[in-house]
């Protein structure tokens, strides 16, 4: 086992509630550490003690760190600001946790730490009483986030430099032997950092790759791939394995796999989908119950544990969907061929049949390894057309398929209403995606609609994910749950104050049903964006973990990801565990190992999303760099003392309106209400406000967009109506807004 995995296992054990100090050999036994790894475990414990994350007590008993105070050492991740100072976020902090716990590091105390590095910081006596954060200094770099950086090459006064993309360093980095790679002025290059810059000296690096002239089509994508260290080509042994799987597969149905090839099943996917990982069947039983079949591509049949394909899938963790390409988790021979549920082809599945009463109460789940033959491939657009006018589709479909679509709509609506009755939340956050031309440049943008066809598939995927999780939970198995923790009560209290300031009569928003009522009441109102943005900022990020913490937004106590093993490694692990459960085998049931796996998968998910977000930003900035002065309709997405963060509505560019550019008044910041307020009547900017802004300055390399306000949106009106409970449930069930808090099964949807 790797040393970093051992460290994570030990920390997880020691930080459990009720833990009492024990000796290293007892820890080894508790963690099922092999005898030949006992020495590695002891070294890991000593390292953690040195870092201040553990402590030795009497008789060398291992316990948690001593109480914090001056001189106390904290391990965490460093983030450096452009001015040189930075903050250390302590290890173990929950996503979205209060930033006042972060440790402030002055520029002179940051050493050569770079953004993303794991560091050891020592707390100091507080100097600035106005700053809520504790203060400290970095005493050791435990692990570099990366030694590889991407930037723009230039020469100055006979020396060669690179200006690193983004803002990880405030000054250019000196390059040694630039002629080795024949870099030219304004080339995008990849460097290996030889000496990291500090407060006292400049950094130094060497060129490892020249990507091409800045602004050349495709170079921006390559830059992001290198910046985030995204894998591109698959290893040869993994490709050889996938080819061998293709040679061996002949669509026969082996013994032990249930033959469902005669069962009426369909797929519904985006029009440009290349892989189909889920299919649906739905029948009414003689007793009037529903029998929903959710059939998921059986990737685990082709990707065996500890194989070369499994290694590649684990390292990637997820497919990455960049604006102009997909970096898949699995080779296309598997993802677009053998595992894809193509129509009229025998394909292997992990299937769960879920029986519901006529009003949607789940009665039982029957899992199996099966083989299906999809009867028809639908696009979302086709199903929406059917739902709008089903009679016009009678001549286009067989009677059986026509009736199946009608049943699917009916059951999905029943399940949706039940989910909202138990407290599920739905945020209306319209999502805008950019359109690219043949050279990968921005050509426009479009609204991603969450139509009824999307919601039908979403409802069934949610039901299957929950049903499988409950099977594991009843069997007392540790598995990768999809965990969405409840919001911090302090954030909900602040949200309550903010919403009350908008004129809404509400009780404490610590009640999910009060949140439901609020979201229903603001739907269609001028305050809708402000409230949805504020709630989104109050919610924590969903992660993978074996902890029994439930999924807050879905109001589900037991939830996992089962429906997308082609593109997510956690789903693949769930399929393997389901295999063991169905075979009556006793799987390795190690909570600590599962916790480490969950952390890895969550990290890979964050990396993929960050890369997608950053490349979209780069492409938008490149587009706007030739359109200085263009006016955009935008919404305020953040309010700080120094200005407003806004995002375009038709073109989703994000930028800053600095407070100094607001020339019509002097503005003061109110943190509680998320507002900048002037002294003149009506001069106020708050979260969710509509504004018209002009592009003032663009710096593509530094990823900066400066905007100025040229006009305000409509003035907000007070809420006119308070809905009844039944009206709220109906409105939620029929809502057409994009939902970030849900958990659908399709590639373009976030969970």
JOMO-V726587 format. One record per backbone hydrogen bond with DSSP energy under -0.5 kcal/mol. CO is the residue of the C=O (numbers start at 1). NH is the residue of the N-H. If there is no record, write none. Layout:
BEGIN
co = [CO	CO]
nh = [NH	NH]
END
This chain:
BEGIN
co = [2	3	4	5	6	7	8	9	10	11	13	16	22	23	23	24	25	26	27	28	29	34	35	37	38	39	40	41	42	43	44	45	46	47	48	48	49	53	55	57	58	61	61	62	63	69	72	74	75	76	77	78	79	81	85	86	87	87	88	88	89	90	94	98	99	102	103	104	105	106	107	109	110	114	117	117	118	118	119	119	120	120	121	122	123	127	128	134	135	136	137	140	140	143	147	149	150	151	152	153	154	156	159	160	161	162	162	163	165	173	174	177	178	178	179	184	186	187	187	188	188	189	190	190	191	191	192	195	201	203	204	204	205	206	209	209	212	213	216	216	218	219	220	221	222	223	224	225	226	235	236	237	238	239	240	241	242	243	244	245	252	254	256	258	258	260	260	263	265	265	266	267	269	270	275	276	277	279	280	281	283	285	289	290	291	292	292	293	293	294	294	295	296	297	298	298	299	299	302	304	307	308	309	310	311	312	313	316	317	319	320	320	322	325	326	327	331	331	332	332	333	334	334	340	342	342	345	347	348	349	349	350	351	352	352	353	353	354	354	355	355	356	357	360	361	364	365	366	368	368	369	370	371	372	374	376	376	378	379	380	381	382	383	384	385	389	390	391	393	393	398	399	400	401	402	403	404	405	406	407	408	409	410	411	412	413	414	415	416	417	418	419	420	427	427	431	433	435	435	437	441	444	446	447	448	449	451	452	453	454	455	456	457	458	459	460	461	462	463	464	465	466	467	468	469	470	471	472	473	479	480	481	481	483	484	485	488	488	489	490	491	492	493	494	495	496	497	498	499	499	500	504	508	510	511	512	513	514	515	516	517	518	519	522	525	527	528	529	530	531	532	533	534	535	535	538	543	545	547	550	550	551	551	552	553	556	559	560	564	564	567	568	569	570	571	572	573	574	575	576	577	578	579	580	581	585	588	589	590	591	592	593	594	595	596	597	598	599	600	601	602	603	604	605	606	607	608	609	610	611	612	613	614	615	616	617	618	619	620	621	623	624	627	630	632	633	633	634	635	635	636	638	640	642	643	644	644	645	645	646	647	651	653	655	656	656	657	658	659	661	662	665	666	668	669	670	670	671	674	675	675	676	677	680	682	683	685	686	689	690	691	691	692	692	693	694	694	695	697	699	699	700	701	704	705	706	706	708	711	721	724	725	726	727	728	729	730	731	732	736	738	738	746]
nh = [6	7	8	9	10	11	12	13	14	15	16	19	62	26	27	28	29	30	31	33	32	37	38	41	42	43	44	45	46	47	48	49	50	51	53	54	52	65	63	60	61	57	63	22	55	72	123	121	91	119	89	116	87	84	81	105	79	89	90	103	77	93	97	101	102	104	88	136	86	109	110	138	113	117	78	119	142	143	76	121	139	140	74	137	71	129	131	104	124	106	122	120	142	118	193	191	165	189	163	186	161	159	156	175	154	164	173	152	168	162	205	180	181	183	182	187	214	153	189	211	212	151	208	209	149	193	206	204	198	174	194	195	176	192	190	211	188	216	219	220	222	223	224	225	226	227	228	230	229	239	240	241	242	243	244	245	246	247	248	249	254	257	258	260	371	263	373	265	375	376	280	378	380	273	277	341	297	295	266	293	291	288	285	356	283	294	354	281	295	296	352	279	350	299	301	302	302	303	304	307	311	312	313	314	315	316	317	318	569	321	322	327	325	322	328	320	334	335	336	337	338	339	340	342	345	374	374	372	298	351	370	296	368	294	354	355	366	292	356	363	364	290	360	362	357	355	367	353	351	370	258	349	260	347	344	267	378	269	383	384	385	386	387	388	389	392	393	394	396	397	402	403	404	405	406	407	408	409	410	411	412	413	414	415	416	417	418	419	420	421	422	424	423	429	740	448	446	443	444	440	437	435	433	449	431	451	455	456	457	458	459	460	461	462	463	464	465	466	467	468	469	470	471	472	473	474	475	477	476	481	561	483	545	543	552	540	491	492	493	494	495	496	497	498	499	500	501	502	502	504	503	506	511	512	515	516	517	518	519	520	521	522	523	525	528	531	532	533	534	535	536	537	538	538	539	488	483	481	549	484	552	555	556	555	425	551	482	562	567	568	319	572	573	574	575	576	577	578	579	580	581	582	583	585	584	587	590	591	594	595	596	597	598	599	600	601	602	603	604	605	606	607	608	609	610	611	612	613	614	615	616	617	618	619	620	621	622	623	624	625	626	627	630	695	693	649	650	691	637	647	688	645	643	659	640	646	657	637	638	655	635	653	648	646	658	707	644	661	662	663	665	667	679	677	671	674	675	674	687	670	677	685	668	683	684	678	676	689	636	713	634	693	710	711	632	696	708	629	706	703	704	703	166	699	656	696	697	694	692	723	728	729	730	731	732	733	734	735	735	450	429	740	749]
END
